[in-house]
Amino acid sequence: MNAALEVRGLDIGYRRSDGHIVSAVRGVEFTVEAGSSLGIVGESGSGKSTVARALLGHCRAGGVITAGTVRIAGTDILQLDEAGRRALRGRHIAFVPQNPLSSLTPHLRIGAQVDEAVRHLRGATAAEARARTLELFRATGLPDPAAICARYPHELSGGQRQRVVIAAALAGDPGLLVLDEPTTALDKTTEVQVLELVRSLRQRFNAALIYVSHDLGVISRMCDQVIVMHQGRVVERGDASTIFGAPAHAYTRQLIAAIPRLDAEPPPRTRPPGAHDAAPLLVAQRLAFAYPARRRSWWQRAAAPTRPALAELSFAIDRGETLGLVGESGSGKSTAASLVAGLMGPTGGALQFEGQALAAKASERPLALRRRIQIVFQDPLSSLNPRQRIATILERPLAMFTALRGPALRERAQALMRAMHLDPALLECYPRQLSGGQQQRVAIARAFAAEPDLIVCDEITSALDVSVQAQVLDLLLELQRNTGTAYLFISHDLGVIRRMADRVVVLRHGEVCEAGPTDEVFRASRSGYTRLLLEASALHAVQAHPQAVCA
């Protein structure tokens, strides 16, 4: 077989302000044959995404490829000029990034952006490009492709944005596809559809696949070969069945053991004294929300109203309790999060906080109340100011909501970083200089800086590798025990919900199809849709040999 990709002696570093290069990737080597697949796994900061970008000749700001070769079909992309690299990208090798929002232009409609990629890569006319765009949207499972084409990126859910990016990557029918955490934002049922699409592409075009992910279940099913990275080096490599069935390296065993499991017993939960007898902290009464119909042009007749994103959602959260909200991409989970946080106002229903009516918009709520309700977003990079250092990002809410001033602000920021298992030295960095997992932990630290009573967690662990995710979940449970903070915890990972949530609400198409105690819903679900979600999660669990999790 011919090698679709050959990497030898790859070294990558990042240049500091004093000119010194700090090594991030050292001596990475692997070969991917045409039609085969390779999975790259490791913790956040292990260098796996840095390697993925280097395969296209890319580096993050400050990054430098100091040694090695990357041969695509015999051509070393690192020796080409930018014009030569552009000729390979899209047609021979394509990249699907982890963060879809940062790769989509916010002021352009979705359809126009994918049309542009199709025209550039296939030399298509405008009509041919739109037809191909609609075909790609249908293939990736996007609802109502024509309507999606008319929307802007911020009007789509995280999972829908990711499918748009995948569709754009497929526009040129590349022979080598590099996917960097492509299903991070997707629920399990949608993930099945996308993975089947990627698998069919590989079979149809004999395409090679490089899959970077912290989801070991996905890697175990999608990839023939696996390499495990730790601190910039490859510590284990081999067949997927061997790596996940009988891993040789202690680090690999640690990753597998950290995976949240649906059949695992959740940790014991304690509630603040009197929480059961007190009135609920937050009550949502028949919340509804529908996005307004959009005209393509001012002279055209208004379009028919869209299906409501939420319809009569009701729930209550007690002090110190965790309520899980689950459902497919587009089910209304993140819309509910925005309504509770006051980022949008409902079109129907009402919210109460400690028995008092809660203003629809956060801007209308008193400062003291804004402190008590915080939100952590799914996409950390779009929620962290790229022009501010991490120190400023954490110190600003501390100055706003607490009496801390001067050196005390920096001391508290350092304590928050340590609580998130981050080096306080990262306070001097900018968000783009951190890995995706590090960015999300900074966002979590910013929410806790206000010492809130309720935190809305919108897919906050989706960007984290399993070992860091386990640390963050343990930390959230510990903070909840110590402070009585309540969580509205939104996730498509049912293993995470099983571990975190006291009660769960299952959403589908904006409506509640089941609700109740988590253990009851997961063990004896009354809804066929909930059983479908559970089956999809079980399908993607790593089928590891007992020694993989017990050694």
C-alpha positions in Angstrom: 0.0 0.0 0.0 1.1 3.6 -0.6 1.5 5.9 2.3 -1.0 8.8 2.3 1.0 10.5 5.0 4.4 10.0 6.5 5.7 12.0 9.5 9.3 11.7 10.6 11.1 13.4 13.5 8.6 16.2 14.0 9.6 18.8 16.6 7.5 21.8 17.3 8.0 24.6 19.8 6.6 28.0 20.9 8.7 31.1 20.9 8.6 33.1 24.1 8.9 36.9 24.3 12.6 36.6 25.0 13.1 34.6 21.8 13.6 31.3 23.6 11.7 28.3 22.0 9.9 26.1 24.4 9.5 22.5 23.1 5.9 21.3 22.8 6.2 18.3 20.5 9.3 16.1 20.3 10.3 13.3 17.9 6.8 12.4 16.7 6.7 9.8 13.9 4.0 7.8 12.2 2.7 6.6 8.9 -0.9 6.5 7.6 -1.6 4.2 4.6 -4.2 5.1 2.0 -7.6 4.0 3.2 -6.5 3.5 6.8 -7.2 5.5 10.0 -5.0 6.7 12.8 -6.3 8.0 16.2 -4.2 10.4 18.3 -5.2 10.6 21.9 -3.8 12.3 25.0 -4.6 14.9 27.6 -5.2 18.5 26.9 -1.7 20.1 26.3 -0.2 16.8 25.2 0.5 18.2 21.8 -2.0 16.2 19.7 -3.8 19.3 18.2 -0.4 20.9 17.6 0.6 17.8 15.6 -2.7 17.8 13.7 -2.3 21.5 12.6 1.3 20.8 11.5 0.1 18.2 9.1 -1.2 21.1 7.0 1.8 23.3 7.6 -0.1 25.3 10.3 1.0 26.5 13.7 -0.7 28.5 16.4 0.6 32.0 16.9 4.2 31.8 18.1 4.5 28.2 17.0 7.6 27.0 15.1 8.3 23.7 13.4 11.9 23.2 14.2 12.6 19.8 12.7 11.0 16.9 10.8 9.2 16.1 7.6 5.5 15.7 6.7 5.0 14.0 3.4 1.6 13.9 1.8 1.6 11.5 -1.2 5.4 11.9 -1.3 5.5 15.7 -1.1 6.9 17.3 2.0 4.4 20.1 2.8 6.9 21.7 5.2 9.2 22.5 2.2 6.5 24.1 0.1 5.8 27.8 0.0 2.4 29.1 0.9 1.0 28.8 -2.6 2.1 25.2 -2.8 0.5 24.4 0.6 -2.8 26.0 -0.5 -2.8 23.7 -3.6 -2.8 20.7 -1.3 -5.2 21.9 1.3 -8.8 21.1 0.7 -8.1 18.9 -2.4 -5.6 16.4 -0.9 -5.8 17.1 2.8 -8.6 18.8 4.7 -8.9 19.9 8.4 -11.9 19.9 10.7 -11.1 22.0 13.8 -12.3 21.6 17.3 -13.9 25.0 17.6 -16.4 25.6 14.9 -17.4 29.2 15.9 -13.9 30.5 15.4 -13.6 29.0 11.9 -16.9 30.5 10.7 -17.2 34.1 9.7 -19.8 35.7 12.0 -21.2 38.2 9.6 -21.7 35.9 6.6 -24.6 33.5 6.2 -23.8 29.8 6.5 -24.7 28.9 3.0 -22.5 31.6 1.4 -19.5 30.4 3.4 -19.8 26.7 2.3 -20.6 27.9 -1.3 -17.3 29.7 -1.4 -15.4 26.6 -0.4 -17.2 24.5 -3.0 -16.5 27.1 -5.8 -12.8 27.4 -4.8 -12.2 23.6 -4.6 -14.4 22.3 -7.4 -14.5 25.2 -9.8 -18.3 25.2 -9.6 -20.8 27.8 -10.7 -22.9 29.6 -8.0 -25.9 27.3 -8.7 -23.8 24.1 -8.7 -22.1 25.3 -5.5 -25.4 25.8 -3.7 -26.7 22.4 -4.9 -23.5 20.8 -3.5 -23.8 22.7 -0.2 -27.4 21.5 0.3 -26.3 18.0 -0.5 -23.5 18.2 2.1 -25.9 19.6 4.7 -28.3 16.8 4.1 -25.5 14.2 4.4 -24.3 15.7 7.7 -27.9 15.5 9.1 -28.6 19.3 9.4 -32.3 20.0 9.7 -33.9 22.0 6.9 -30.7 22.7 4.8 -32.3 25.6 2.9 -33.1 27.4 6.2 -29.6 26.7 7.6 -28.1 28.3 4.5 -29.9 31.6 5.4 -28.8 31.7 9.0 -25.7 33.2 10.7 -23.3 31.1 12.8 -24.6 32.5 16.1 -28.1 31.3 15.2 -27.1 27.6 15.1 -26.5 25.3 18.0 -22.9 24.1 18.8 -23.6 20.8 17.2 -25.1 22.3 14.1 -22.1 24.6 13.7 -19.7 21.7 13.9 -21.6 19.8 11.2 -21.4 22.8 8.9 -17.6 22.9 9.3 -17.5 19.1 8.6 -19.5 19.7 5.4 -17.1 22.5 4.3 -14.1 20.1 4.8 -15.8 17.5 2.6 -16.4 20.0 -0.2 -13.2 19.0 -2.1 -13.4 15.2 -1.6 -9.9 15.1 0.0 -7.9 11.9 0.2 -6.6 12.7 3.7 -8.9 14.1 6.4 -7.6 15.4 9.7 -10.3 15.8 12.3 -9.4 17.6 15.5 -12.1 16.8 18.1 -14.8 17.1 15.4 -17.6 15.6 17.5 -16.9 17.3 20.7 -20.0 19.5 20.5 -22.3 16.7 19.2 -24.8 14.6 21.2 -24.3 10.8 20.9 -27.1 10.2 18.4 -25.9 13.0 16.1 -22.3 11.8 16.6 -23.3 8.4 15.3 -24.6 10.0 12.1 -21.5 12.1 11.6 -19.1 9.2 12.2 -21.0 7.0 9.8 -20.6 9.8 7.2 -16.9 10.0 7.8 -16.6 6.2 7.6 -18.5 6.1 4.3 -16.3 8.9 2.9 -13.2 6.8 3.8 -14.6 3.7 2.1 -15.9 5.5 -1.0 -12.7 7.4 -1.8 -10.2 5.1 -0.1 -9.4 8.2 2.0 -7.0 8.1 4.9 -8.3 9.4 8.2 -6.5 11.0 11.2 -8.7 11.4 14.2 -7.7 13.5 17.1 -9.9 13.1 20.1 -10.2 12.7 23.9 -13.2 10.5 23.3 -11.6 7.1 23.6 -14.8 5.4 22.6 -14.9 7.1 19.3 -11.2 6.4 18.6 -11.7 2.7 19.5 -14.4 2.4 16.8 -13.1 4.7 14.1 -9.4 3.9 13.9 -7.3 1.0 12.9 -4.1 2.3 14.6 -3.7 4.5 17.7 -0.9 6.6 19.1 -1.0 7.9 22.7 0.7 11.3 23.4 1.9 12.6 26.7 3.8 15.8 27.3 4.6 16.1 23.6 5.9 12.6 23.1 4.4 9.4 21.8 4.3 7.0 24.8 2.4 4.1 23.2 1.3 3.0 19.7 -0.3 0.0 18.1 -3.6 -1.6 16.9 -6.7 0.0 18.4 -7.8 -3.4 19.8 -4.5 -3.9 21.6 -4.3 -0.3 22.9 -7.8 -0.4 24.4 -7.9 -4.1 25.2 -4.6 -4.5 27.0 -2.7 -1.1 27.2 1.0 -1.5 28.1 1.6 2.1 29.4 0.4 3.3 32.8 -0.7 6.6 31.2 -3.0 4.8 28.7 -4.6 2.8 31.5 -5.1 6.0 33.4 -7.0 7.6 30.5 -9.3 4.6 30.1 -10.0 4.4 33.8 -11.2 8.1 33.8 -14.0 7.5 31.3 -17.4 8.3 32.8 -19.6 5.1 32.6 -23.3 4.8 32.5 -23.2 1.7 34.7 -21.0 3.3 37.3 -22.5 4.2 40.7 -22.5 8.0 41.1 -20.6 9.5 44.0 -22.6 10.1 47.2 -24.2 13.6 47.2 -24.8 15.8 50.2 -27.1 18.7 50.2 -26.9 21.8 52.4 -28.8 21.6 55.7 -32.4 22.5 55.2 -32.2 22.4 51.4 -34.9 19.8 51.1 -37.4 21.9 53.2 -36.6 25.3 51.7 -38.3 26.8 48.7 -36.5 26.0 45.4 -33.7 28.3 44.4 -34.8 28.6 40.8 -38.2 27.9 39.2 -38.9 27.9 35.5 -42.6 28.0 34.6 -43.6 27.1 31.1 -40.6 28.7 29.4 -41.0 29.2 25.7 -38.8 30.7 23.0 -39.0 31.1 19.2 -36.5 32.8 17.0 -38.2 35.5 14.8 -38.9 34.8 11.2 -36.3 36.3 8.8 -36.8 38.0 5.5 -34.0 37.5 2.9 -34.7 41.0 1.6 -36.8 43.9 2.8 -39.2 43.7 -0.1 -40.0 40.0 0.3 -42.9 38.6 2.3 -42.0 37.5 5.8 -41.2 33.9 6.1 -43.4 31.5 8.1 -42.5 31.4 11.8 -39.9 28.8 12.7 -40.6 25.9 15.0 -40.2 27.1 18.7 -36.8 26.3 20.1 -38.5 25.8 23.5 -42.1 25.0 24.3 -43.4 25.1 27.9 -40.3 24.0 29.7 -40.8 23.8 33.5 -38.4 22.7 36.2 -37.1 23.6 39.6 -33.6 23.6 41.1 -33.0 23.4 44.9 -30.0 25.0 46.6 -27.0 22.7 46.3 -28.8 20.5 43.7 -27.7 19.6 40.2 -30.3 19.4 37.5 -29.2 17.7 34.2 -30.6 18.8 30.9 -30.0 16.4 28.0 -31.1 16.0 24.4 -29.9 16.0 20.9 -28.2 19.0 19.2 -31.0 21.6 18.5 -33.3 20.2 21.3 -33.2 23.6 23.1 -30.7 22.9 25.8 -28.5 25.9 25.2 -31.5 28.1 24.6 -32.7 27.2 28.1 -29.3 28.0 29.4 -29.4 31.5 27.8 -32.8 32.2 29.2 -31.8 31.3 32.8 -28.6 33.4 32.5 -30.6 36.3 31.1 -28.8 36.4 27.8 -32.1 36.2 26.0 -35.7 36.9 27.1 -38.3 34.2 26.8 -41.3 34.6 24.5 -43.4 32.9 27.0 -43.4 31.7 30.6 -41.4 33.2 33.6 -38.5 32.6 35.9 -38.4 32.9 39.7 -35.3 33.1 42.0 -35.9 32.4 45.7 -39.6 33.0 45.2 -39.1 36.4 43.5 -39.7 37.2 39.8 -36.5 37.1 37.9 -36.1 39.8 35.2 -35.8 38.4 31.7 -32.5 40.1 30.8 -29.4 40.0 32.8 -28.9 43.8 32.2 -32.2 44.4 34.0 -31.1 42.4 37.1 -29.4 44.0 40.1 -25.6 43.5 40.3 -26.0 41.4 43.4 -28.4 39.1 41.6 -26.1 38.9 38.5 -23.4 37.7 40.9 -25.5 34.9 42.1 -26.3 33.4 38.7 -23.3 32.7 36.5 -22.8 30.8 33.2 -20.0 28.8 31.7 -20.3 28.4 27.9 -19.6 25.5 25.7 -17.1 27.3 23.5 -14.4 28.9 25.8 -12.4 30.7 23.1 -15.4 32.7 22.0 -16.3 33.6 25.6 -12.8 34.7 26.6 -11.6 38.1 25.5 -8.7 37.4 23.1 -7.1 40.8 23.8 -6.9 40.3 27.6 -4.4 38.2 29.6 -5.9 35.5 31.8 -5.1 37.6 34.8 -7.3 40.4 33.6 -10.1 37.9 32.7 -10.2 36.5 36.3 -9.5 39.7 38.2 -12.3 41.7 36.5 -15.2 39.7 38.0 -13.4 39.6 41.3 -13.2 43.4 41.3 -16.8 43.7 40.2 -18.4 41.3 42.7 -16.0 41.3 45.7 -14.2 43.8 47.9 -10.8 42.5 46.9 -8.4 45.1 45.6 -4.6 45.4 44.8 -2.4 42.4 45.4 -5.3 40.5 46.9 -6.9 40.3 43.4 -3.8 38.5 42.0 -3.6 36.2 45.0 -7.2 35.1 44.5 -6.7 34.7 40.8 -3.7 32.5 41.5 -5.8 30.4 43.9 -8.5 30.0 41.3 -6.0 28.8 38.8 -4.6 26.2 41.2 -8.1 25.0 42.0 -8.6 24.3 38.3 -5.3 22.4 38.2 -3.7 25.1 36.1 -0.2 26.7 36.6 -0.6 30.2 37.9 2.1 31.3 35.5 -0.5 31.0 32.8 -2.1 34.2 34.1 0.3 36.1 31.9 -0.9 34.3 28.8 -3.6 35.1 26.3 -6.5 32.7 25.6 -5.1 31.5 22.2 -1.9 30.5 23.9 -3.7 27.9 25.9 -5.1 24.5 24.8 -8.9 24.0 24.5 -9.1 22.3 27.9 -7.0 25.0 29.6 -9.3 27.7 28.1 -12.4 25.9 29.4 -10.9 25.6 32.9 -10.2 29.4 32.9 -13.9 30.0 32.0 -15.0 27.8 34.9 -12.6 29.7 37.2 -14.1 33.0 36.0 -17.6 31.8 37.0 -16.5 30.7 40.4 -14.8 34.0 41.0 -18.2 35.5 41.7 -19.0 32.9 44.4 -22.4 32.3 42.8 -25.4 30.3 44.1 -26.3 28.9 40.7 -24.0 28.1 37.8 -25.4 27.3 34.3 -23.0 24.8 32.8 -23.5 24.6 29.1 -21.5 21.6 27.8 -18.6 22.7 29.9 -16.7 19.4 29.8 -17.1 18.8 26.0 -13.7 20.3 25.3 -11.9 18.4 28.0 -10.0 15.1 27.7 -11.3 12.3 30.0 -8.6 12.6 32.7 -9.0 16.4 33.0 -12.8 16.0 32.7 -12.7 13.7 35.7 -10.7 16.2 37.7 -13.1 19.0 36.8 -16.2 17.0 37.7 -14.6 16.0 41.0 -13.8 19.6 41.6 -17.3 20.8 40.8 -18.7 18.2 43.2 -16.3 19.3 45.9 -17.2 22.9 45.4 -20.8 22.1 45.6 -20.4 20.2 48.9 -18.4 23.1 50.3 -20.5 26.1 49.0 -23.9 24.7 48.3 -23.7 26.0 44.7 -26.5 24.6 42.5 -25.8 23.6 38.9 -28.0 23.5 35.8 -25.8 21.0 34.0 -26.3 20.7 30.3 -24.4 17.9 28.5 -24.8 15.4 25.7 -22.5 13.0 27.6 -24.9 10.8 29.6 -22.0 9.3 31.5 -21.3 12.8 32.8 -24.9 13.4 33.6 -25.1 10.1 35.5 -22.2 11.2 37.6 -23.2 14.8 38.3 -27.0 15.2 38.3 -29.5 14.5 41.0 -32.4 14.9 38.6 -32.6 15.0 34.8 -34.8 16.5 32.2 -34.8 15.1 28.6 -35.5 17.5 25.8 -36.5 16.8 22.2 -37.4 19.4 19.7 -37.9 21.9 22.5 -40.3 19.8 24.5 -39.8 17.7 27.6 -40.2 14.0 26.8 -39.1 12.7 30.3 -38.0 14.0 33.7 -37.2 12.6 37.1 -34.4 11.4 39.4 -31.4 10.5 37.3 -31.1 6.9 38.6 -34.7 6.2 37.8 -34.6 7.7 34.3 -31.4 5.9 33.4 -32.4 2.5 34.8 -36.1 2.4 33.8 -36.8 5.0 31.2 -40.4 5.4 30.1 -39.5 7.3 26.9 -38.3 5.6 23.7 -36.3 8.7 22.9 -34.4 8.5 26.2 -33.7 4.8 25.5 -32.3 5.8 22.1 -29.9 8.3 23.7 -28.8 5.6 26.3 -28.2 3.1 23.6 -26.2 5.5 21.5 -24.0 6.3 24.6 -23.5 2.6 25.3 -22.5 2.0 21.7 -19.6 4.5 22.0 -18.3 3.2 25.3 -14.8 1.8 25.2 -15.0 -2.0 25.1 -11.8 -2.5 27.3 -10.4 -5.7 28.7 -10.7 -5.7 32.5 -7.0 -5.2 32.9 -7.3 -1.9 31.0 -9.3 -0.3 33.8 -8.0 -2.3 36.8 -4.3 -2.3 36.3 
